[in-house]
Structure formats: structure tokens, C-alpha cells
Amino acid sequence: RLVRDWSSDVCSSDLSGPVIDGDLVFVVGVRGDLHCLDLKSGNLVWKKNLEEDYGPAPLFFGRGGCPLVHGDQLIVNVGGRICVGGFNKRTGKLLWSTKHNWHASYASPVPATLHGKERVLVFTGGMVDPPTGGLLSIDPRNGKVDDAFPWQIGRAHV
């Protein structure tokens, strides 16, 4: 049974669910705060503000996709000047970025193996007009987009 006896007000505005990897906990806040906390103590290991570092994301509710731990990386649907970013999970240093005009979304990156190759799949497309977006297949070693599949949902008219 896993029980932790700490809480953190550092993450009071987080929209994503926490992601635990070994001794680290990662969360993304609605205002762009990306936090890495120590699982045992709850102490802050590192933090970045995605809004300040990469610009505003065109999202109605702010940022909220869960990050993905992939080896030594933390992969995040960022938004702003970059679409997706791969960060060193221990330091928060940006290792690579994917730039795409579809921007970010609330979707969480998903690991996949396609034709024997490791990939990360990310739905993108924020609150932009006209609506654009789709599924990106990204090489997690360098952030290169292998394929982009356009997809969008129509707007509801009430």
C-alpha cells in the first residue's frame, strides 16, 4: 500500500493528473507551470513556466495535458512557440522541440511502436481560427515529425 504524507501548494493550479516515475512526480499547471517534485518529500526539484519560456498556448482552459515519461525524458504538449517538447526529466532542460503550426492541445502524448520504431503520438490543435490540428507521429530521440495526419472536429452550432 502506497501512502504519502505530504501535500504541496506549489501545484494548486494544476489541471493535469500527476505522473510518477521512480522518485519523481511531474505535473503541468493550467497557467503553464511544469513542476517536478520529489516523491518522498514533496520538495520541488525543478520547475519551468511554459508560458514565460515558450509563449502563450491558444487553449481556452490553459494547459492541461499529462506529460509522458519516456526513458530519461519528459515529453510535454507545450504550445506557444513550440508544439511538443522533450525535457530532461531530472533537470528540466529542453532537449528537443517540435515546431508545428497546429499548436498544442489538451491531449497527453502517447508512446507507440510503429513499424518497429519507437514513436510518440500527440494530438495537436488548440483554439485557433480556422480550426486546424491532427495527430503527429514524433521520433522521441530528436522531436522530428515523421507523419502528420490532419483531423479536426467540427464546431457545434447551438
C-alpha positions in Angstrom: 0.0 0.0 0.0 1.5 3.4 -1.1 0.8 6.2 1.3 2.4 9.6 1.1 2.1 12.1 4.0 2.9 15.3 2.2 1.0 17.8 0.2 2.1 20.7 -1.9 0.6 24.1 -2.5 3.2 24.5 -5.3 0.7 22.7 -7.6 -2.5 24.3 -6.5 -3.5 25.2 -10.1 -2.6 22.0 -11.8 -5.0 20.6 -14.4 -3.1 17.5 -15.4 -3.0 14.4 -13.4 0.3 13.7 -11.7 2.8 11.4 -13.4 5.1 9.4 -11.1 8.4 7.9 -12.3 10.6 6.4 -9.7 11.4 9.1 -7.1 9.9 12.0 -9.2 6.4 13.4 -9.6 5.5 15.6 -12.7 2.5 17.9 -13.1 1.5 20.6 -15.6 -0.4 23.6 -14.3 -3.2 25.4 -16.1 -1.0 28.6 -16.2 1.9 26.7 -17.8 3.8 25.7 -14.6 5.6 22.4 -15.2 6.7 21.0 -11.8 9.0 18.2 -10.9 8.6 17.2 -7.2 10.5 14.6 -5.1 8.0 11.7 -4.4 9.2 11.1 -0.8 9.4 14.6 0.5 7.2 16.7 -1.9 10.0 19.2 -2.3 10.4 21.0 -5.6 13.2 19.5 -7.7 12.8 21.9 -10.7 10.1 24.0 -12.4 9.6 25.8 -15.7 6.9 28.2 -16.7 5.9 27.1 -20.2 4.0 30.4 -20.8 7.1 32.5 -20.0 9.6 30.3 -21.8 7.6 29.4 -24.9 4.8 31.9 -25.2 1.0 31.5 -24.7 -0.8 28.4 -25.9 -4.0 29.0 -27.8 -6.1 27.0 -25.4 -9.4 28.0 -23.7 -8.7 26.4 -20.3 -5.0 26.8 -20.2 -2.6 23.9 -20.4 -3.6 20.5 -19.0 -2.2 17.5 -20.9 -0.4 15.0 -18.7 3.3 14.7 -19.5 4.8 11.4 -20.7 8.0 9.9 -19.2 10.0 8.3 -22.0 13.3 7.0 -20.7 15.2 10.0 -19.3 12.8 12.4 -21.0 9.6 14.1 -20.0 7.6 14.8 -23.2 5.0 17.6 -23.0 2.4 19.0 -25.3 3.7 22.6 -24.8 2.1 25.2 -27.1 3.3 28.7 -27.9 6.5 28.9 -30.0 6.9 25.1 -29.9 4.3 22.4 -30.2 5.9 19.5 -28.3 9.0 19.5 -26.1 11.3 16.8 -24.8 12.8 17.7 -21.4 15.5 16.1 -19.3 13.3 14.6 -16.5 16.0 15.3 -13.8 16.9 18.9 -14.7 14.1 20.3 -16.8 16.5 21.2 -19.6 14.8 21.3 -23.1 16.5 18.5 -25.1 14.5 19.0 -28.3 11.4 20.7 -29.6 8.8 20.0 -32.3 7.6 23.1 -34.1 4.3 22.7 -36.0 1.6 25.2 -37.0 -1.1 23.0 -35.4 0.0 24.2 -31.9 -0.7 22.3 -28.7 -3.9 20.7 -27.3 -5.0 19.2 -24.1 -4.1 15.7 -25.2 -1.4 13.7 -23.5 1.5 12.3 -25.5 1.2 8.5 -26.0 4.1 6.1 -26.7 3.8 3.8 -29.6 5.9 1.4 -31.7 5.2 1.8 -35.4 6.9 -0.4 -38.0 9.4 -1.4 -35.3 10.3 2.2 -34.4 9.6 4.0 -31.1 7.4 7.0 -31.6 5.3 9.4 -29.6 1.8 10.2 -30.9 0.4 13.6 -30.0 -3.0 15.1 -30.9 -2.5 18.8 -31.6 -4.6 21.8 -32.5 -5.6 24.4 -30.0 -8.2 27.2 -30.1 -7.2 28.6 -33.5 -9.4 30.0 -36.2 -9.8 28.4 -38.6 -9.6 25.2 -36.6 -6.7 23.0 -37.5 -5.0 20.1 -36.0 -4.4 16.4 -36.1 -2.2 13.6 -35.0 1.6 14.0 -35.1 4.0 11.0 -35.1 7.2 12.2 -33.4 10.6 10.5 -33.1 11.3 10.7 -29.3 15.1 10.8 -29.9 15.0 14.2 -31.6 11.5 15.6 -31.9 11.3 15.1 -35.7 7.8 14.7 -37.1 7.6 11.5 -39.2 4.0 12.0 -40.2 1.1 14.4 -39.6 -2.5 13.2 -40.0 -4.9 16.1 -40.3 -8.0 15.7 -38.2 -10.4 18.2 -36.6 -13.8 18.1 -35.1 -16.4 20.5 -36.5 -17.7 23.3 -34.3 -21.1 22.8 -32.7 -23.7 25.3 -33.5 -26.3 25.8 -30.9 
